[in-house]
Structures are given as structure tokens and as C-alpha cells.
């Protein structure tokens, strides 16, 4: 008996693990009943010999019918019956007889009702009813029934449409008595039924979305076909966030509906799965990372996260320092030349405390007051004052008197000596005559002095003139001597 059971079990296990699964519909809660019709051949194994899967024996046929009832997505219970012949041929008298079987079995499926191919195994018990009238020997018992324990098997069904299925099945039945084959010895008589047929799903409850749950019990009757559903007929929502798995980009994580079921830990509107900085609020263009100083380099990569707005930065988020003097370009008055921070990044070549960019004498030490130029010699200051007092014009005219020209030539030499200095010329008159006329005359006399200096090579940019007419006297105009003092030219040198 053990040999027979072992052989059948090996076959069933191999058969049920062979087939793969794809989604379709089958017997379900809406079609709880199933009727099967089919047939096949019977093979014997017992004291006369091993006949399972042998091809040297006659094939004994049978017809079969079954009725099953849906219990759940992975189980049903069924009654099956068959009628036909069984036998075995040997050199010694064998046997051949009519055999009818009936069994009650519990069946377990390896896939859901939606699967196209559903492997299964089953087990139960039944009866064997046999009649030797077609090949009887003297003394034969013509008719008898035996219990078949166990009765088990396996196979698979293939979904053809919502109603019809193709069934391929192997069924093993072991007689509890050992004389069907006329021999009582070591092994009880066993039979293997190779069955093929069609089964028909019966039932009529409406299942609009085809999820196996009738509409009257389906809480979500509009679920798209093929979507995995729960016992209530609603799409499965593994993480319980209200977004069903088939619409959930993060089905294993509780998330937000607006983000297709994905979480957003920092609340920046970017799902964590796409957020390179999931614990810090950021922007979409920065893939969820913050950029505190707005320089285009996110904080996690920014070596200078507090750069002032508008500064140009390098790949590390730091402002450019072209000359490498420690003063960034936007704050460097001399960005191409290394300098000092106290001079806004500019050098001080002569070390006089005045940066080269504002030093009128960058190669000569000077004073801050003179914009980096040295103080004029006292003799030159006095000489300029003396020259100013020695400039004369023709009466009531802006024409220089010849006697003034040597004085102005001396002034030219001083200006060339201090080539970074500027000259300011003021013209004044007494109060004799029309005010406007005197104002114009004083300006013309200043310009006459300037033009002479320009003719000697002094740059126009270095000379500023201003005529004041009679409006800035140095004394009253009551005497000829005082009026003469008021008619004057004044000169000042500045940087």
C-alpha cells in the first residue's frame, strides 16, 4: 500500500508545481457551483504488477462527472463519480471488470480565482463498486463495493471564458480490500484515473467589475478589471493611506493622495522618493533641497551657504575671487590685481596708505590728504602765490600783458614737476562798471591764463577756472589802491 501512495503523491506534487499563473476570472463568489464532465483511462497497481504509466497494457476507459461548491478563493468541495472498466493483463489469469466510483473531496488551489491556470491538489474518500461479469472465472464474486481510502489527486484547470474551463486531472484511489485483482497478497489494489474534460461555472449574481464579488456585496463595484481587491471588493490599499495599490507609487509607505500615495516628510510638495533632501524643505528645481542664499548651489553642496544675493559663485557655492587676495570680486575694487582687504582688494604700491586705484601718485609716497601725492615744497607754494600776483592784463581786456608771460612759464615748470596736481584759477575785478560785464571779464581773464598753460602742454583736465567778477573783494573799493588789490588772479594747487 505504501508503494502505491508514494508513487501517486510524487506525480501530484510535480504536477501542481509545474504551471505558472496569469490573471483571468474563474469559479468565484458569483459563480459558486461548478459542473464537470469528462473521461479518461484507468490504470491498475497491485499484487499482479505495477501498471501506472505503462504503455504495454490495454487502456480501460471511463466517463466522469463532478459537482463542486465554492468555499473560498483557494478552496472548494466536490463530489465526483465515474463509470467504466478496469483491468490488468498477465501471463497468469489477470482481471477485467466494470468499475463505478464515487468520492467526496476537499480541493485546494495554488492561485486565486482570477488566475488563468489554477493548479490544485485534493484529498478525501470514496467507494469503488465493481462487477466481474465481463470476464468472470469460476468462483468469482460478481459484484461488490469497497471503500477507497485515501482518495486524492491533483491537476490544473485552464480558464477558457467566464463559464467554461478545461480540466486535466490525475486521481488516485486505494481499495481497503485486496481481492479486486483476485489476489490477496502484499499490496492492496490501487487505481489511477487519468481524466480530461470540461467544467462549467454556474451561478448568476452580477459582478460588474469582475473581481469575484457580487455587486450586492461589493463595496467598490466599479473597480477596474484585473485590480487586486480585498474581501469587500475594494482595491487593496496595503499602507492604508487611502490610495489603492494600483494607483499608489509607494504602496508600502503611508503617503498623500496628492503625491500618488507617497510620503513627504519635509512638506515641500516633493515626494520623498524623488526628494534628495527628504528632511529639509526645498524646491522642485533643486530636487527638494534648500538653497538658503539663492546662488543656485543647494545647501548640502554649498561651501559658502551665506553668500549675499546677486554674487556670482563657483560650483561649490563660493563667490569668485579672481586675483586670490581674499576679497571676493563683488567687493573687490581691483578684482584683477591682488590687494588688501583694507583697500577693498586693491594694492598700495608705494605704501603710503592710499590704494593705487585712487592714488594720484601710485609710485611715489604721498599723503592721504593729497590723494597719495607728496606735499609740495614750500618754495613752490610761495612761487605759485607770487606768480598769481604777477599776472597782468591790458586795461579793460582779457589780453595778457607780455610781462606776465615769464611768470606763467615758471608756473608751467611747477605744474610739470607735480604732474598729478591740479590747478584752480579764480578771476576777480573791482566794482567799477556793470556787474555782468565785470563777471564775464573775470571769467575771460581766467580762461586766458588757462589757454596759455594749455599751449605749453598742460592737460586741460588739470585746470579749473572760475570768474567771480566784483563779488569776492579782499578789501573795499573806496580808493584806487584798494580797487587795484581787488583786480586780481588767484591760483591754488590741489590733488
C-alpha positions as CSV (number, residue, x, y, z in Angstrom):
1,X,0.0,0.0,0.0
2,X,2.8,2.5,0.9
3,X,4.4,2.0,-2.6
4,X,1.2,2.9,-4.3
5,X,0.6,6.1,-2.3
6,X,4.2,7.2,-2.7
7,X,4.1,6.8,-6.4
8,X,0.8,8.8,-6.7
9,X,2.0,11.6,-4.4
10,X,5.2,12.1,-6.4
11,X,3.1,12.7,-9.5
12,X,0.7,15.1,-7.9
13,X,3.4,17.3,-6.3
14,X,5.3,17.5,-9.6
15,X,2.1,18.4,-11.5
16,X,1.0,21.2,-9.1
17,X,4.4,22.9,-9.1
18,X,4.8,22.9,-12.9
19,X,2.4,25.5,-14.0
20,X,2.7,29.3,-13.8
21,X,-0.1,31.8,-13.3
22,X,-1.7,34.8,-15.2
23,X,-4.7,36.8,-14.3
24,X,-8.3,36.0,-15.6
25,X,-11.6,35.1,-13.9
26,X,-12.9,31.6,-12.7
27,X,-15.3,29.9,-10.3
28,X,-15.9,32.6,-7.7
29,X,-18.3,34.0,-5.2
30,X,-20.6,35.0,-8.0
31,X,-20.5,31.5,-9.6
32,X,-20.3,29.2,-6.6
33,X,-21.3,26.0,-8.3
34,X,-19.3,24.1,-11.0
35,X,-20.4,21.1,-13.1
36,X,-17.7,18.9,-14.7
37,X,-18.0,16.3,-17.5
38,X,-15.1,14.3,-18.8
39,X,-13.5,10.9,-19.2
40,X,-10.2,9.1,-19.5
41,X,-8.4,5.9,-18.8
42,X,-7.8,3.8,-15.7
43,X,-4.6,2.0,-14.7
44,X,-4.0,-0.6,-12.0
45,X,-1.3,-1.2,-9.5
46,X,-1.3,-4.1,-7.1
47,X,-0.1,-7.7,-6.4
48,X,-0.2,-8.5,-10.2
49,X,2.2,-5.7,-11.0
50,X,3.0,-2.0,-11.5
51,X,0.7,-0.7,-14.2
52,X,0.8,3.1,-13.6
53,X,2.1,5.0,-16.6
54,X,2.7,1.7,-18.5
55,X,2.1,1.5,-22.2
56,X,2.1,-2.3,-22.5
57,X,-1.3,-2.7,-21.1
58,X,-4.8,-2.2,-22.6
59,X,-6.4,1.1,-22.0
60,X,-9.6,0.9,-20.0
61,X,-11.9,3.8,-20.4
62,X,-14.4,5.6,-18.2
63,X,-16.7,8.6,-18.1
64,X,-16.8,11.0,-15.2
65,X,-18.9,13.8,-13.8
66,X,-18.4,16.1,-10.8
67,X,-20.2,18.8,-8.9
68,X,-18.2,21.4,-6.8
69,X,-19.1,24.1,-4.4
70,X,-17.0,27.3,-3.9
71,X,-15.7,27.7,-0.4
72,X,-13.2,30.5,-0.8
73,X,-10.6,31.9,-3.1
74,X,-8.4,28.9,-2.6
75,X,-10.7,26.0,-1.8
76,X,-13.8,24.2,-2.9
77,X,-15.5,20.9,-2.0
78,X,-16.6,18.5,-4.8
79,X,-18.3,15.1,-5.4
80,X,-17.1,13.1,-8.3
81,X,-18.3,9.9,-9.9
82,X,-17.1,7.8,-12.8
83,X,-18.1,4.6,-14.5
84,X,-16.1,2.4,-16.9
85,X,-13.8,-0.5,-16.9
86,X,-10.5,-1.5,-15.2
87,X,-8.2,-4.4,-15.6
88,X,-4.7,-5.8,-15.9
89,X,-3.3,-8.5,-18.3
90,X,-0.6,-11.0,-17.3
91,X,0.6,-14.5,-18.4
92,X,-1.4,-15.8,-15.5
93,X,-5.1,-15.0,-15.3
94,X,-5.4,-11.3,-14.9
95,X,-8.7,-9.4,-14.5
96,X,-11.1,-7.1,-16.3
97,X,-14.2,-5.7,-14.7
98,X,-16.8,-2.9,-14.7
99,X,-16.0,-0.2,-12.1
100,X,-18.0,2.7,-10.8
101,X,-16.5,5.1,-8.3
102,X,-17.8,8.0,-6.1
103,X,-15.9,10.2,-3.8
104,X,-16.2,13.3,-1.7
105,X,-13.1,15.6,-1.7
106,X,-11.7,18.9,-0.5
107,X,-9.7,20.7,-3.1
108,X,-7.0,23.4,-2.6
109,X,-5.8,25.8,-5.3
110,X,-2.4,27.3,-5.7
111,X,-3.7,30.5,-7.2
112,X,-6.6,33.0,-6.9
113,X,-9.8,32.7,-8.9
114,X,-8.6,35.4,-11.2
115,X,-5.8,33.2,-12.5
116,X,-6.0,31.7,-16.0
117,X,-4.2,28.5,-14.9
118,X,-5.1,27.1,-11.4
119,X,-3.0,24.2,-10.2
120,X,-4.6,22.2,-7.4
121,X,-4.4,19.2,-5.1
122,X,-7.3,17.5,-3.3
123,X,-8.0,14.7,-0.9
124,X,-10.9,12.8,0.5
125,X,-12.5,9.3,0.4
126,X,-14.9,7.3,-1.6
127,X,-16.2,3.9,-2.7
128,X,-15.4,1.5,-5.5
129,X,-18.2,-0.6,-6.9
130,X,-17.1,-3.4,-9.3
131,X,-18.6,-6.1,-11.3
132,X,-16.7,-9.0,-12.9
133,X,-19.5,-10.1,-15.3
134,X,-17.5,-9.1,-18.4
135,X,-14.6,-11.5,-17.5
136,X,-15.6,-14.0,-14.8
137,X,-13.8,-17.1,-13.7
138,X,-15.4,-20.0,-11.8
139,X,-15.8,-19.0,-8.2
140,X,-15.6,-15.2,-8.9
141,X,-17.5,-12.8,-6.8
142,X,-19.5,-11.0,-9.4
143,X,-20.4,-7.7,-7.7
144,X,-19.1,-5.9,-4.6
145,X,-18.2,-2.5,-3.3
146,X,-15.1,-1.4,-1.4
147,X,-14.1,1.8,0.4
148,X,-11.5,3.9,-1.3
149,X,-9.3,5.4,1.4
150,X,-7.5,7.6,0.7
151,X,-8.8,9.2,-2.5
152,X,-6.6,12.0,-3.6
153,X,-5.1,13.7,-6.7
154,X,-4.1,16.8,-8.4
155,X,-4.1,18.7,-11.7
156,X,-5.0,22.0,-13.1
157,X,-7.8,23.9,-14.7
158,X,-7.4,26.3,-17.6
159,X,-9.8,29.2,-17.9
160,X,-11.4,29.3,-21.4
161,X,-14.0,32.0,-20.6
162,X,-16.1,33.1,-17.6
163,X,-18.1,29.8,-17.7
164,X,-16.0,27.1,-19.3
165,X,-12.7,25.6,-18.0
166,X,-10.5,22.8,-19.4
167,X,-9.7,20.3,-16.6
168,X,-6.7,17.9,-16.6
169,X,-6.6,15.7,-13.5
170,X,-5.0,12.6,-12.0
171,X,-7.0,10.7,-9.3
172,X,-5.6,8.0,-7.1
173,X,-7.9,5.6,-5.2
174,X,-6.8,2.8,-2.9
175,X,-9.1,-0.1,-2.1
176,X,-9.3,-1.1,1.5
177,X,-9.7,-4.8,0.4
178,X,-7.2,-6.8,-1.6
179,X,-9.2,-9.0,-3.9
180,X,-10.4,-6.9,-6.8
181,X,-7.5,-8.4,-8.8
182,X,-8.3,-11.9,-7.4
183,X,-5.1,-11.9,-5.5
184,X,-4.7,-11.3,-1.8
185,X,-1.0,-10.8,-1.0
186,X,1.3,-7.8,-0.3
187,X,-0.4,-4.8,-1.8
188,X,-4.0,-3.5,-1.7
189,X,-5.4,-2.8,-5.1
190,X,-5.0,0.8,-6.3
191,X,-6.2,2.6,-9.4
192,X,-5.1,5.8,-11.2
193,X,-7.6,7.7,-13.2
194,X,-6.2,9.9,-16.0
195,X,-9.0,12.5,-16.6
196,X,-9.6,15.2,-19.1
197,X,-12.8,17.2,-19.5
198,X,-14.7,20.5,-19.3
199,X,-16.1,22.1,-16.2
200,X,-18.8,24.8,-16.2
201,X,-19.1,27.6,-13.7
202,X,-22.8,28.0,-12.6
203,X,-24.4,30.9,-10.9
204,X,-26.0,34.2,-11.8
205,X,-25.1,37.0,-9.4
206,X,-24.0,40.2,-11.2
207,X,-20.3,41.1,-10.8
208,X,-19.8,44.3,-12.8
209,X,-16.1,44.7,-12.2
210,X,-15.3,41.0,-12.4
211,X,-13.4,40.8,-9.1
212,X,-15.2,37.7,-7.9
213,X,-17.5,39.5,-5.5
214,X,-21.2,40.0,-6.4
215,X,-22.3,43.6,-6.8
216,X,-24.8,43.3,-3.9
217,X,-21.8,42.6,-1.6
218,X,-19.2,44.6,-3.4
219,X,-18.4,47.9,-1.7
220,X,-16.4,49.1,-4.8
221,X,-18.3,47.7,-7.8
222,X,-16.5,49.9,-10.2
223,X,-13.0,48.6,-9.6
224,X,-11.1,48.3,-12.8
225,X,-10.8,44.7,-14.1
226,X,-7.6,42.9,-13.1
227,X,-7.0,45.1,-10.0
228,X,-6.4,43.1,-6.8
229,X,-9.2,43.5,-4.3
230,X,-9.9,42.8,-0.7
231,X,-12.8,40.8,0.8
232,X,-15.1,43.7,0.4
233,X,-14.4,44.1,-3.3
234,X,-12.3,47.2,-2.9
235,X,-8.8,47.7,-4.3
236,X,-6.2,46.6,-1.9
237,X,-4.5,49.5,0.0
238,X,-1.6,47.9,1.7
239,X,-0.3,51.0,3.5
240,X,-3.8,52.3,4.5
241,X,-3.3,55.8,3.1
242,X,-6.5,55.9,1.1
243,X,-4.7,55.4,-2.2
244,X,-5.2,51.9,-3.6
245,X,-2.1,50.0,-4.5
246,X,-2.8,50.1,-8.2
247,X,-2.7,53.9,-8.1
248,X,-0.1,54.2,-5.3
249,X,3.5,54.9,-6.4
250,X,4.6,54.0,-2.8
251,X,2.2,51.1,-1.9
252,X,4.3,50.1,1.2
253,X,4.5,53.6,2.7
254,X,1.7,55.8,4.1
255,X,1.6,58.9,1.9
256,X,-0.6,61.6,0.5
257,X,-3.2,61.3,-2.2
258,X,-1.9,64.5,-4.0
259,X,1.5,62.8,-4.3
260,X,0.1,59.5,-5.6
261,X,0.3,57.8,-2.2
262,X,3.9,58.8,-1.4
263,X,5.1,60.4,1.8
264,X,6.6,63.9,2.0
265,X,8.4,64.1,5.3
266,X,9.5,67.8,5.0
267,X,6.3,69.1,3.5
268,X,7.8,70.7,0.5
269,X,5.5,69.1,-2.0
270,X,8.1,66.7,-3.4
271,X,7.6,63.0,-2.6
272,X,10.4,61.5,-0.5
273,X,11.2,59.0,-3.3
274,X,12.2,61.9,-5.6
275,X,13.5,64.2,-2.8
276,X,17.3,64.4,-2.5
277,X,16.8,66.2,0.9
278,X,13.7,64.5,2.3
279,X,14.2,66.1,5.8
280,X,14.6,69.7,4.6
281,X,12.2,71.8,2.6
282,X,13.4,72.6,-0.9
283,X,12.2,73.4,-4.4
284,X,11.4,71.3,-7.4
285,X,14.2,72.8,-9.5
286,X,16.7,71.8,-6.7
287,X,15.1,68.3,-6.4
288,X,13.7,69.0,-2.9
289,X,16.9,70.6,-1.4
290,X,17.1,74.1,0.1
291,X,19.3,76.9,-1.3
292,X,19.4,79.4,1.5
293,X,21.4,82.1,-0.3
294,X,19.8,81.6,-3.7
295,X,23.0,81.2,-5.5
296,X,21.9,78.0,-7.4
297,X,24.0,75.7,-5.3
298,X,21.9,73.7,-2.8
299,X,23.0,73.9,0.9
300,X,24.2,70.3,1.1
301,X,26.8,71.1,-1.6
302,X,27.4,74.8,-0.7
303,X,30.7,75.5,1.0
304,X,29.6,79.2,1.4
305,X,25.9,78.9,2.3
306,X,25.5,82.6,3.3
307,X,26.7,84.3,0.1
308,X,25.0,87.7,-0.4
309,X,22.3,87.8,-3.0
310,X,23.5,88.5,-6.6
311,X,27.1,87.4,-6.1
312,X,28.5,85.1,-8.8
313,X,29.6,81.8,-7.3
314,X,31.6,78.7,-8.3
315,X,30.5,75.1,-8.4
316,X,30.9,74.9,-4.6
317,X,28.7,78.0,-4.0
318,X,31.5,80.4,-3.0
319,X,31.9,83.9,-4.6
320,X,34.7,84.2,-7.2
321,X,38.0,85.8,-6.1
322,X,39.8,86.2,-9.4
323,X,43.0,87.6,-8.0
324,X,43.1,85.3,-5.0
325,X,43.6,88.1,-2.5
326,X,40.8,87.0,-0.1
327,X,38.4,89.8,-1.3
328,X,35.6,88.4,-3.4
329,X,35.1,90.0,-6.8
330,X,31.8,91.8,-6.0
331,X,33.6,93.6,-3.1
332,X,37.0,94.0,-4.8
333,X,37.6,97.4,-6.3
334,X,40.6,95.8,-8.1
335,X,39.4,92.3,-8.9
336,X,42.2,91.5,-11.4
337,X,45.1,92.6,-9.1
338,X,45.9,91.1,-5.7
339,X,45.5,93.7,-2.9
340,X,44.5,94.2,0.7
341,X,41.1,94.0,2.3
342,X,41.6,97.4,4.0
343,X,41.8,98.9,0.5
344,X,38.8,96.9,-0.9
345,X,41.2,94.4,-2.6
346,X,43.4,97.0,-4.2
347,X,47.2,97.2,-3.8
348,X,49.2,100.1,-2.4
349,X,52.4,100.0,-4.4
350,X,54.2,102.9,-2.7
351,X,53.0,102.0,0.8
352,X,51.6,105.5,1.6
353,X,48.2,104.3,2.8
354,X,46.4,105.3,-0.4
355,X,45.3,102.4,-2.6
356,X,46.6,102.5,-6.2
357,X,43.2,102.8,-7.7
358,X,42.7,106.3,-6.0
359,X,46.4,107.2,-5.6
360,X,47.2,110.2,-7.9
361,X,50.9,109.3,-7.4
362,X,50.9,105.5,-7.1
363,X,54.7,105.1,-7.4
364,X,55.6,107.9,-5.0
365,X,54.8,108.1,-1.3
366,X,52.4,110.8,-0.5
367,X,49.7,111.7,1.9
368,X,46.1,110.8,2.2
369,X,45.1,114.5,2.0
370,X,47.0,114.8,-1.3
371,X,45.4,111.6,-2.6
372,X,48.7,109.7,-2.4
373,X,50.9,112.5,-3.7
374,X,53.7,114.2,-1.8
375,X,53.4,117.6,-0.2
376,X,54.6,120.5,-2.5
377,X,57.8,122.2,-1.4
378,X,57.2,125.4,0.5
379,X,59.2,127.4,-2.1
380,X,57.0,126.1,-4.9
381,X,53.8,127.1,-2.9
382,X,55.2,130.5,-2.4
383,X,56.2,130.8,-6.0
384,X,52.7,130.0,-7.2
385,X,51.3,132.7,-5.0
386,X,53.8,135.2,-6.3
387,X,53.1,134.2,-9.9
388,X,49.4,134.7,-9.4
389,X,50.0,138.2,-8.2
390,X,52.2,139.0,-11.2
391,X,49.7,138.2,-13.9
392,X,48.6,141.4,-15.7
393,X,46.1,142.2,-18.4
394,X,45.6,145.1,-20.8
395,X,43.2,147.7,-19.4
396,X,39.5,146.6,-19.7
397,X,40.6,143.5,-21.6
398,X,41.4,139.8,-21.2
399,X,44.7,140.1,-23.1
400,X,47.7,139.1,-21.1
401,X,50.5,141.7,-20.8
402,X,53.9,140.5,-22.1
403,X,55.3,141.0,-18.6
404,X,53.0,138.1,-17.4
405,X,54.3,135.5,-19.7
406,X,57.6,134.7,-18.0
407,X,55.7,134.3,-14.8
408,X,53.3,131.8,-16.4
409,X,56.2,129.9,-17.9
410,X,57.5,129.4,-14.4
411,X,54.1,128.1,-13.4
412,X,54.3,125.6,-16.3
413,X,57.5,124.2,-14.9
414,X,56.0,123.8,-11.4
415,X,52.9,122.0,-12.8
416,X,55.2,119.6,-14.8
417,X,57.2,118.9,-11.6
418,X,54.0,118.0,-9.8
419,X,52.3,116.2,-12.7
420,X,49.5,114.7,-10.7
421,X,48.4,118.1,-9.2
422,X,45.5,120.2,-10.5
423,X,45.3,124.0,-10.7
424,X,42.4,126.1,-9.7
425,X,42.3,129.7,-11.2
426,X,40.0,132.4,-9.8
427,X,39.4,135.8,-11.5
428,X,38.3,138.9,-9.7
429,X,37.5,142.6,-10.6
430,X,36.8,145.9,-8.8
431,X,33.3,147.4,-8.7
432,X,33.8,149.9,-11.5
433,X,31.4,149.2,-14.3
434,X,28.5,146.9,-14.9
435,X,28.3,143.8,-12.7
436,X,27.6,141.4,-15.5
437,X,30.3,142.9,-17.6
438,X,32.8,142.5,-14.7
439,X,31.7,138.9,-14.2
440,X,32.2,138.0,-17.8
441,X,35.6,139.8,-17.9
442,X,36.8,137.9,-14.8
443,X,35.9,134.6,-16.5
444,X,37.6,135.6,-19.7
445,X,40.8,136.6,-17.9
446,X,40.8,133.1,-16.1
447,X,40.4,131.4,-19.5
448,X,43.2,133.4,-21.0
449,X,45.6,132.2,-18.3
450,X,44.3,128.6,-18.9
451,X,44.7,128.8,-22.6
452,X,48.3,129.9,-22.2
453,X,49.1,127.0,-20.0
454,X,47.4,124.6,-22.4
455,X,49.6,126.0,-25.2
456,X,52.6,124.9,-23.1
457,X,51.5,121.3,-22.8
458,X,49.5,121.3,-19.6
459,X,46.4,118.9,-19.8
460,X,43.0,120.6,-19.9
461,X,41.7,118.1,-17.3
462,X,44.1,119.5,-14.8
463,X,42.9,123.1,-14.9
464,X,39.6,124.5,-13.5
465,X,38.7,128.2,-13.8
466,X,36.0,130.4,-12.2
467,X,35.3,134.1,-12.6
468,X,33.7,135.9,-9.7
469,X,33.6,139.5,-11.0
470,X,33.3,142.0,-8.3
471,X,31.6,139.7,-5.8
472,X,34.6,138.5,-3.7
473,X,36.7,141.6,-2.9
474,X,39.5,141.3,-0.5
475,X,39.1,145.0,0.6
476,X,36.7,147.9,-0.1
477,X,36.8,149.7,-3.4
478,X,36.9,153.3,-1.9
479,X,40.4,154.1,-3.1
480,X,42.4,153.4,-6.3
481,X,44.8,151.3,-4.3
482,X,42.1,149.1,-2.9
483,X,40.5,148.7,-6.2
484,X,43.8,147.6,-7.6
485,X,44.1,144.9,-5.0
486,X,40.6,143.7,-5.9
487,X,41.6,143.3,-9.5
488,X,43.4,140.1,-9.2
489,X,44.0,136.4,-10.2
490,X,44.3,133.7,-7.5
491,X,45.8,130.2,-8.1
492,X,45.5,127.1,-5.9
493,X,47.1,123.7,-6.5
494,X,45.2,120.6,-5.3
495,X,45.1,116.9,-5.8
